[in-house]
Amino acid sequence: MTLGDKLAKLRREHHLTQEQLAERLGVSRQAVSKWESGAAYPETEKLLRLGALYGCSMDYLLTDQAEPPSQAAAESDEPPVRLHFPTFERRSRRSVGGLPLWHVNFGPGRTAVGIVAVGFVARGVVSVGLVSLGVISFGLLSLGALALGVIALGLISAGSIACGILALGAISVGVVSIGALALGRFSVGAMAVGRYFAMGDNARAAVALGKTEAAGRVFQKIGPLTGADRAEARHMLDAVTPPVLSWAKALIQRLFLRS
């Protein structure tokens, strides 16, 4: 068998398309096709990566050896056991800007890429995956303009751990942060620590409103709020908030300091 024949055989045995193999190696699909047809040969670094991927030696790839050696077979009469993880892939025939309208791709080492992407790892305008990156993103680890996940990072984020301009989560970090433990410029939560505003059971900020404890540099109140308290808090918040964060101040005043 030629090197190209062996590469094609190994790729099929590992249930990979030429496109999937090219993505793993960081080359074009045409390069993989040329290797398998014998029109070109992989660089040494690519050969080493192919050997590691397929679990075979350079001797097998570059000599006339008919079958790759198996350490397990040499040590035992029983045939070697190979684990094959199930894979699944579907994509739309229509595309926008070179991306399929939708792409579903599950399997070890696979990435779903499309306008709508679903997979273990997903990248798209709308993405759903264990690791998800998109404008709208849902996943275990989620990154996006709107990110929802166990760990969420985005302009607007919600999750067990959330970090963003507007963050909502058990632990939240953001310009406007709402959560059990809230850290940010404007924070609301059981334990709220903010630079300009904090409201919660325990609050610490320039303007601090706490049920049981409050530490405010310019204004603080412990216990229920009266109309006068809210008016004073709004006035102090106007005084300490920089103009660039006026949108966040207005949001806090509308949600939590209405008369």
LINBEL-V430214 format. One record per residue. N is the residue number from 1. RES is the residue in one letter. PSI is psi in degrees with one decimal (* if undefined). OMEGA is omega in radians with two decimals (999 if undefined). BURIAL is I if it has 16 or more other ideal C-beta (glycine too) atoms within 10 Angstrom, else O. Layout:
n res psi omega burial
N RES PSI OMEGA BURIAL
N RES PSI OMEGA BURIAL
This chain:
n res psi omega burial
1 M 139.8 3.07 O
2 T 168.2 3.08 O
3 L -43.2 3.14 I
4 G -41.9 3.12 I
5 D -42.9 -3.12 O
6 K -41.2 3.14 I
7 L -40.6 3.12 I
8 A -42.0 3.14 I
9 K -45.8 -3.14 O
10 L -39.0 3.12 I
11 R -43.2 3.13 I
12 R -38.6 3.13 O
13 E -28.3 3.14 O
14 H 11.4 3.03 O
15 H 45.5 3.11 O
16 L 141.5 2.97 I
17 T 164.6 3.08 O
18 Q -36.6 3.14 I
19 E -42.4 -3.14 O
20 Q -42.1 3.11 I
21 L -41.9 3.12 I
22 A -39.9 3.14 I
23 E -39.6 3.13 I
24 R -35.5 -3.05 O
25 L -9.6 -3.12 I
26 G 34.4 3.09 O
27 V 177.7 3.11 I
28 S 159.1 3.08 O
29 R -33.7 3.14 O
30 Q -35.3 3.12 O
31 A -43.7 3.11 I
32 V -42.4 3.13 I
33 S -40.9 3.13 I
34 K -38.0 3.09 I
35 W -47.0 -3.03 I
36 E -26.6 3.11 I
37 S -9.7 -3.12 O
38 G 6.4 -3.14 O
39 A -18.7 3.12 O
40 A 163.6 -3.13 O
41 Y 141.7 3.12 O
42 P 150.0 3.01 I
43 E 160.5 -3.09 O
44 T -44.1 -3.14 O
45 E -38.4 3.14 O
46 K -35.7 3.08 I
47 L -42.8 3.12 I
48 L -40.4 3.12 O
49 R -36.2 3.08 O
50 L -42.1 3.11 I
51 G -41.8 3.12 I
52 A -39.2 -3.13 O
53 L -42.2 -3.07 I
54 Y -7.1 3.13 I
55 G 38.5 3.14 O
56 C 164.2 -3.07 I
57 S 164.8 3.04 O
58 M -30.1 3.10 O
59 D -44.2 3.14 O
60 Y -43.3 -3.07 I
61 L -37.1 -2.94 I
62 L -4.3 3.12 O
63 T -175.3 -3.11 O
64 D 8.4 3.13 O
65 Q 127.9 -3.00 O
66 A -37.7 -3.09 O
67 E 144.7 3.11 O
68 P 135.9 3.13 I
69 P 146.2 3.12 O
70 S 119.1 3.13 O
71 Q -39.2 3.14 O
72 A -40.3 -3.13 O
73 A -34.3 -3.13 O
74 A -29.9 -3.08 O
75 E -11.3 -3.06 O
76 S 151.0 3.08 O
77 D -14.0 -3.12 O
78 E 144.3 3.13 O
79 P 147.5 3.12 O
80 P 147.0 3.13 O
81 V 126.7 3.10 O
82 R 132.4 3.11 O
83 L 125.6 3.09 O
84 H 118.2 3.11 O
85 F 138.4 -3.14 O
86 P 144.1 3.09 O
87 T 158.2 3.13 O
88 F 133.7 3.11 O
89 E 131.7 3.03 O
90 R 144.8 3.08 O
91 R 154.7 3.13 I
92 S 153.2 3.08 O
93 R -25.5 3.12 O
94 R 146.7 -3.13 O
95 S 159.7 3.09 O
96 V 122.0 -3.14 O
97 G 32.0 -3.13 O
98 G -4.1 3.12 O
99 L 137.3 3.05 I
100 P 150.8 3.12 I
101 L -39.4 3.05 O
102 W 148.3 -3.14 I
103 H 120.4 3.06 I
104 V 123.2 -3.05 I
105 N 106.2 -3.14 I
106 F 139.6 3.08 I
107 G 157.4 -3.13 I
108 P 129.8 3.10 O
109 G 4.9 -3.09 O
110 R 150.1 3.11 I
111 T 130.9 3.05 I
112 A 127.4 -3.12 I
113 V 119.9 -3.14 I
114 G 176.7 3.03 I
115 I -48.6 2.95 I
116 V 119.8 -3.06 I
117 A 132.1 3.14 I
118 V 124.0 3.12 I
119 G 180.0 3.05 I
120 F -43.8 3.00 I
121 V 126.5 -3.03 I
122 A 136.2 3.06 I
123 R 123.6 3.13 I
124 G 180.0 3.04 I
125 V -48.1 2.98 I
126 V 118.9 -3.06 I
127 S 141.2 3.12 I
128 V 121.6 3.14 I
129 G 172.5 3.04 I
130 L -44.9 2.98 O
131 V 117.9 -2.96 I
132 S 131.4 3.12 I
133 L 120.1 -3.13 I
134 G 174.4 3.05 I
135 V -47.6 2.99 O
136 I 119.4 -2.93 I
137 S 131.3 3.08 I
138 F 129.0 3.11 I
139 G 176.2 3.04 I
140 L -49.8 2.97 O
141 L 114.1 -2.97 I
142 S 130.3 3.10 I
143 L 128.4 3.13 I
144 G 175.2 3.05 I
145 A -45.6 2.98 O
146 L 110.3 -3.04 I
147 A 126.1 3.09 I
148 L 122.7 -3.13 I
149 G 177.1 3.06 I
150 V -46.9 2.97 O
151 I 116.7 -3.04 I
152 A 129.1 3.10 I
153 L 121.7 -3.12 I
154 G 176.4 3.06 I
155 L -48.3 2.98 O
156 I 120.1 -3.04 I
157 S 144.3 3.09 I
158 A 130.7 3.14 I
159 G -179.7 3.06 I
160 S -42.8 2.98 O
161 I 118.1 -3.06 I
162 A 135.5 3.11 I
163 C 125.5 -3.12 I
164 G -177.2 3.06 I
165 I -48.9 3.00 I
166 L 114.4 -3.03 I
167 A 131.2 3.09 I
168 L 122.6 -3.14 I
169 G 172.6 3.06 I
170 A -45.5 2.96 O
171 I 118.5 -3.06 I
172 S 139.1 3.12 I
173 V 121.5 -3.13 I
174 G 177.3 3.02 I
175 V -52.3 2.97 I
176 V 117.2 -2.99 I
177 S 126.5 3.14 I
178 I 121.9 -3.13 I
179 G 177.8 3.09 I
180 A -48.0 2.98 O
181 L 110.7 -3.05 I
182 A 126.1 3.14 I
183 L 129.3 3.12 I
184 G -166.5 3.05 I
185 R -41.9 3.10 I
186 F 115.4 -2.98 I
187 S 140.1 3.08 I
188 V 124.8 3.13 I
189 G 177.7 3.10 I
190 A -47.6 2.99 O
191 M 106.6 -3.04 I
192 A 122.8 3.09 I
193 V 116.9 -3.11 I
194 G 162.3 3.09 I
195 R -44.1 -3.08 I
196 Y -34.6 -3.05 I
197 F 137.9 3.04 I
198 A 138.1 -3.14 I
199 M 129.8 3.13 I
200 G -165.2 3.10 I
201 D -45.9 3.08 O
202 N 115.5 -3.02 I
203 A 137.4 3.13 I
204 R 118.2 -3.13 I
205 A -177.0 3.04 I
206 A -46.6 3.03 I
207 V 111.2 -3.02 I
208 A 125.9 3.11 I
209 L 108.8 -3.06 I
210 G 148.7 3.08 I
211 K -41.8 -3.12 I
212 T -23.7 -3.13 O
213 E 138.7 3.12 O
214 A 135.1 3.08 I
215 A 103.0 -3.10 O
216 G 137.8 -3.11 I
217 R -34.0 -3.13 O
218 V -23.0 3.12 O
219 F 138.7 3.07 I
220 Q 150.8 3.10 I
221 K 133.0 3.08 I
222 I 130.9 3.12 O
223 G -171.2 -3.10 O
224 P 147.7 -3.12 O
225 L 135.3 3.01 I
226 T 172.1 3.07 O
227 G -37.7 3.11 O
228 A -37.2 3.11 O
229 D -44.0 -3.13 O
230 R -41.9 3.12 I
231 A -42.8 3.12 O
232 E -40.2 3.12 I
233 A -41.1 3.10 I
234 R -43.1 -3.13 I
235 H -46.6 3.14 O
236 M -36.4 3.12 I
237 L -38.4 3.05 I
238 D -36.8 -3.06 O
239 A -33.3 -3.01 O
240 V -17.4 -3.05 I
241 T 128.7 3.09 I
242 P 153.2 -3.10 O
243 P -33.4 -3.09 O
244 V -22.5 -3.14 O
245 L 23.7 -3.14 I
246 S -30.9 3.11 O
247 W -39.9 3.13 O
248 A -40.0 3.09 I
249 K -45.3 -3.14 I
250 A -38.5 3.12 O
251 L -45.5 3.13 O
252 I -44.0 -3.14 I
253 Q -38.8 -3.14 I
254 R -38.7 -3.06 O
255 L -37.2 -2.94 O
256 F -11.4 -3.07 I
257 L 26.9 3.11 I
258 R 141.3 -3.12 O
259 S * 999 O
